[in-house]
Amino acid sequence: MEPLIIKETEDTPEIIFNPEDETFKISKISVPEDAYEFYEPVISWLKNYSNNPNEETIIEFDLEYVNTASSKQLIQVILALEEVAKNADVVARWYYEEIDEDMQSLGERYAKLVDVKFEFIEI
C-alpha cells in the first residue's frame, strides 16, 4: 500500500502513514480551515489500510493544539483505527505536555469511545 504523507503547514499537522517502515504519526498543530476536507483522505486511507494492515500498528498522536473541528475529525480517524484493530493489533500513543491537561483529557475521552489500546505519554 502506498504511504500517505502530508507535510505540515501553519494550520495543518504532519501526517505520515507508512506501513512499509511501520511509521504512523500525526503531529504538530491541527487548525485547518476545513477540517473535514483535510482529514477525509486520512480517514479513507485508514479504511483502505484496515483491509490488509500490518500485524501491529502503532500510531503516534503528538499534537500540540487541536481546534474543535479537528477534534471531531480526529475521532473519525480513531474510529477508523478501530476498524484496523479488527484485523491487527493497534496501539495509539497519545503524547501530551505535562502542563497540558486539555490535550491529556482529549486523549482520555477518545480512549473511552473506542476499542483501541491507548498509551498516554507525558512529555
C-alpha positions in Angstrom: 0.0 0.0 0.0 1.3 3.5 -0.9 2.2 5.6 2.1 0.2 8.7 2.9 2.5 11.7 3.7 1.1 15.1 4.2 3.6 17.8 5.1 2.7 20.2 8.0 1.7 23.7 7.3 1.0 26.6 9.6 -2.6 25.2 10.1 -2.3 21.5 9.4 -0.5 18.7 11.1 2.2 16.5 9.6 0.8 13.1 8.8 2.9 10.1 8.0 1.3 6.7 7.4 3.9 4.4 6.0 3.2 0.7 6.6 6.5 -0.4 5.0 8.6 1.2 7.7 5.8 0.9 10.3 5.6 4.7 10.8 2.1 6.1 11.7 2.1 9.6 13.1 0.0 12.7 13.3 1.9 15.7 14.8 2.1 19.4 15.4 -0.9 21.7 15.1 -4.4 21.0 13.7 -6.4 24.1 12.9 -7.3 23.7 9.2 -9.9 26.0 7.7 -11.9 22.9 6.6 -11.1 20.0 8.9 -13.4 17.7 7.1 -11.7 18.3 3.8 -8.3 17.9 5.3 -9.0 14.7 7.2 -11.1 13.0 4.6 -8.2 11.4 2.7 -6.6 10.4 6.0 -9.7 8.5 7.1 -10.2 7.0 3.6 -6.5 5.8 3.7 -7.0 4.1 7.1 -10.3 2.5 5.9 -8.4 1.1 3.0 -5.5 0.0 5.2 -7.9 -1.8 7.5 -8.4 -4.4 4.8 -4.8 -5.6 4.9 -2.9 -4.0 7.9 0.4 -4.8 9.3 0.3 -7.3 12.2 0.8 -4.4 14.6 0.1 -0.8 14.0 1.4 1.8 16.5 0.1 5.3 15.7 1.6 8.3 17.5 -0.6 11.3 18.2 1.9 14.1 19.0 -0.3 17.1 18.7 0.4 20.5 20.3 -3.0 22.0 19.6 -6.3 20.8 18.1 -9.3 23.1 17.4 -12.9 21.8 17.8 -13.4 21.0 14.1 -10.2 18.9 14.1 -11.2 17.2 17.3 -14.4 16.0 15.6 -12.4 14.6 12.6 -9.8 13.0 14.9 -12.5 10.9 16.4 -13.3 9.7 12.9 -9.6 8.8 12.5 -9.7 6.9 15.7 -12.9 5.1 14.7 -11.1 4.1 11.5 -8.3 2.7 13.7 -10.9 0.6 15.5 -11.6 -1.0 12.1 -7.9 -1.7 11.7 -8.0 -3.3 15.2 -10.4 -5.9 14.0 -7.6 -7.4 11.8 -4.4 -6.4 13.7 -3.0 -5.2 17.0 -3.4 -1.4 17.3 -1.8 0.9 19.8 -2.5 4.6 19.9 0.3 6.5 21.7 -1.1 9.8 22.9 1.6 12.4 23.7 0.9 15.4 25.8 2.8 18.0 27.7 2.8 17.8 31.5 1.0 21.1 31.8 -1.5 20.5 29.0 -4.5 19.0 30.8 -6.7 19.7 27.8 -4.7 17.6 25.4 -4.4 14.8 28.0 -8.2 14.8 28.7 -8.9 14.8 24.9 -6.9 11.6 24.5 -8.6 10.1 27.5 -12.1 10.9 26.1 -11.1 9.3 22.8 -9.8 6.2 24.5 -13.1 5.7 26.2 -15.0 5.8 22.9 -13.2 3.1 21.0 -11.9 -0.4 21.4 -8.3 0.5 20.7 -5.4 0.3 23.2 -4.2 3.8 24.2 -0.9 4.6 25.9 -0.5 8.1 27.4 3.0 9.5 27.3 3.7 12.7 29.2 6.5 14.8 27.7 
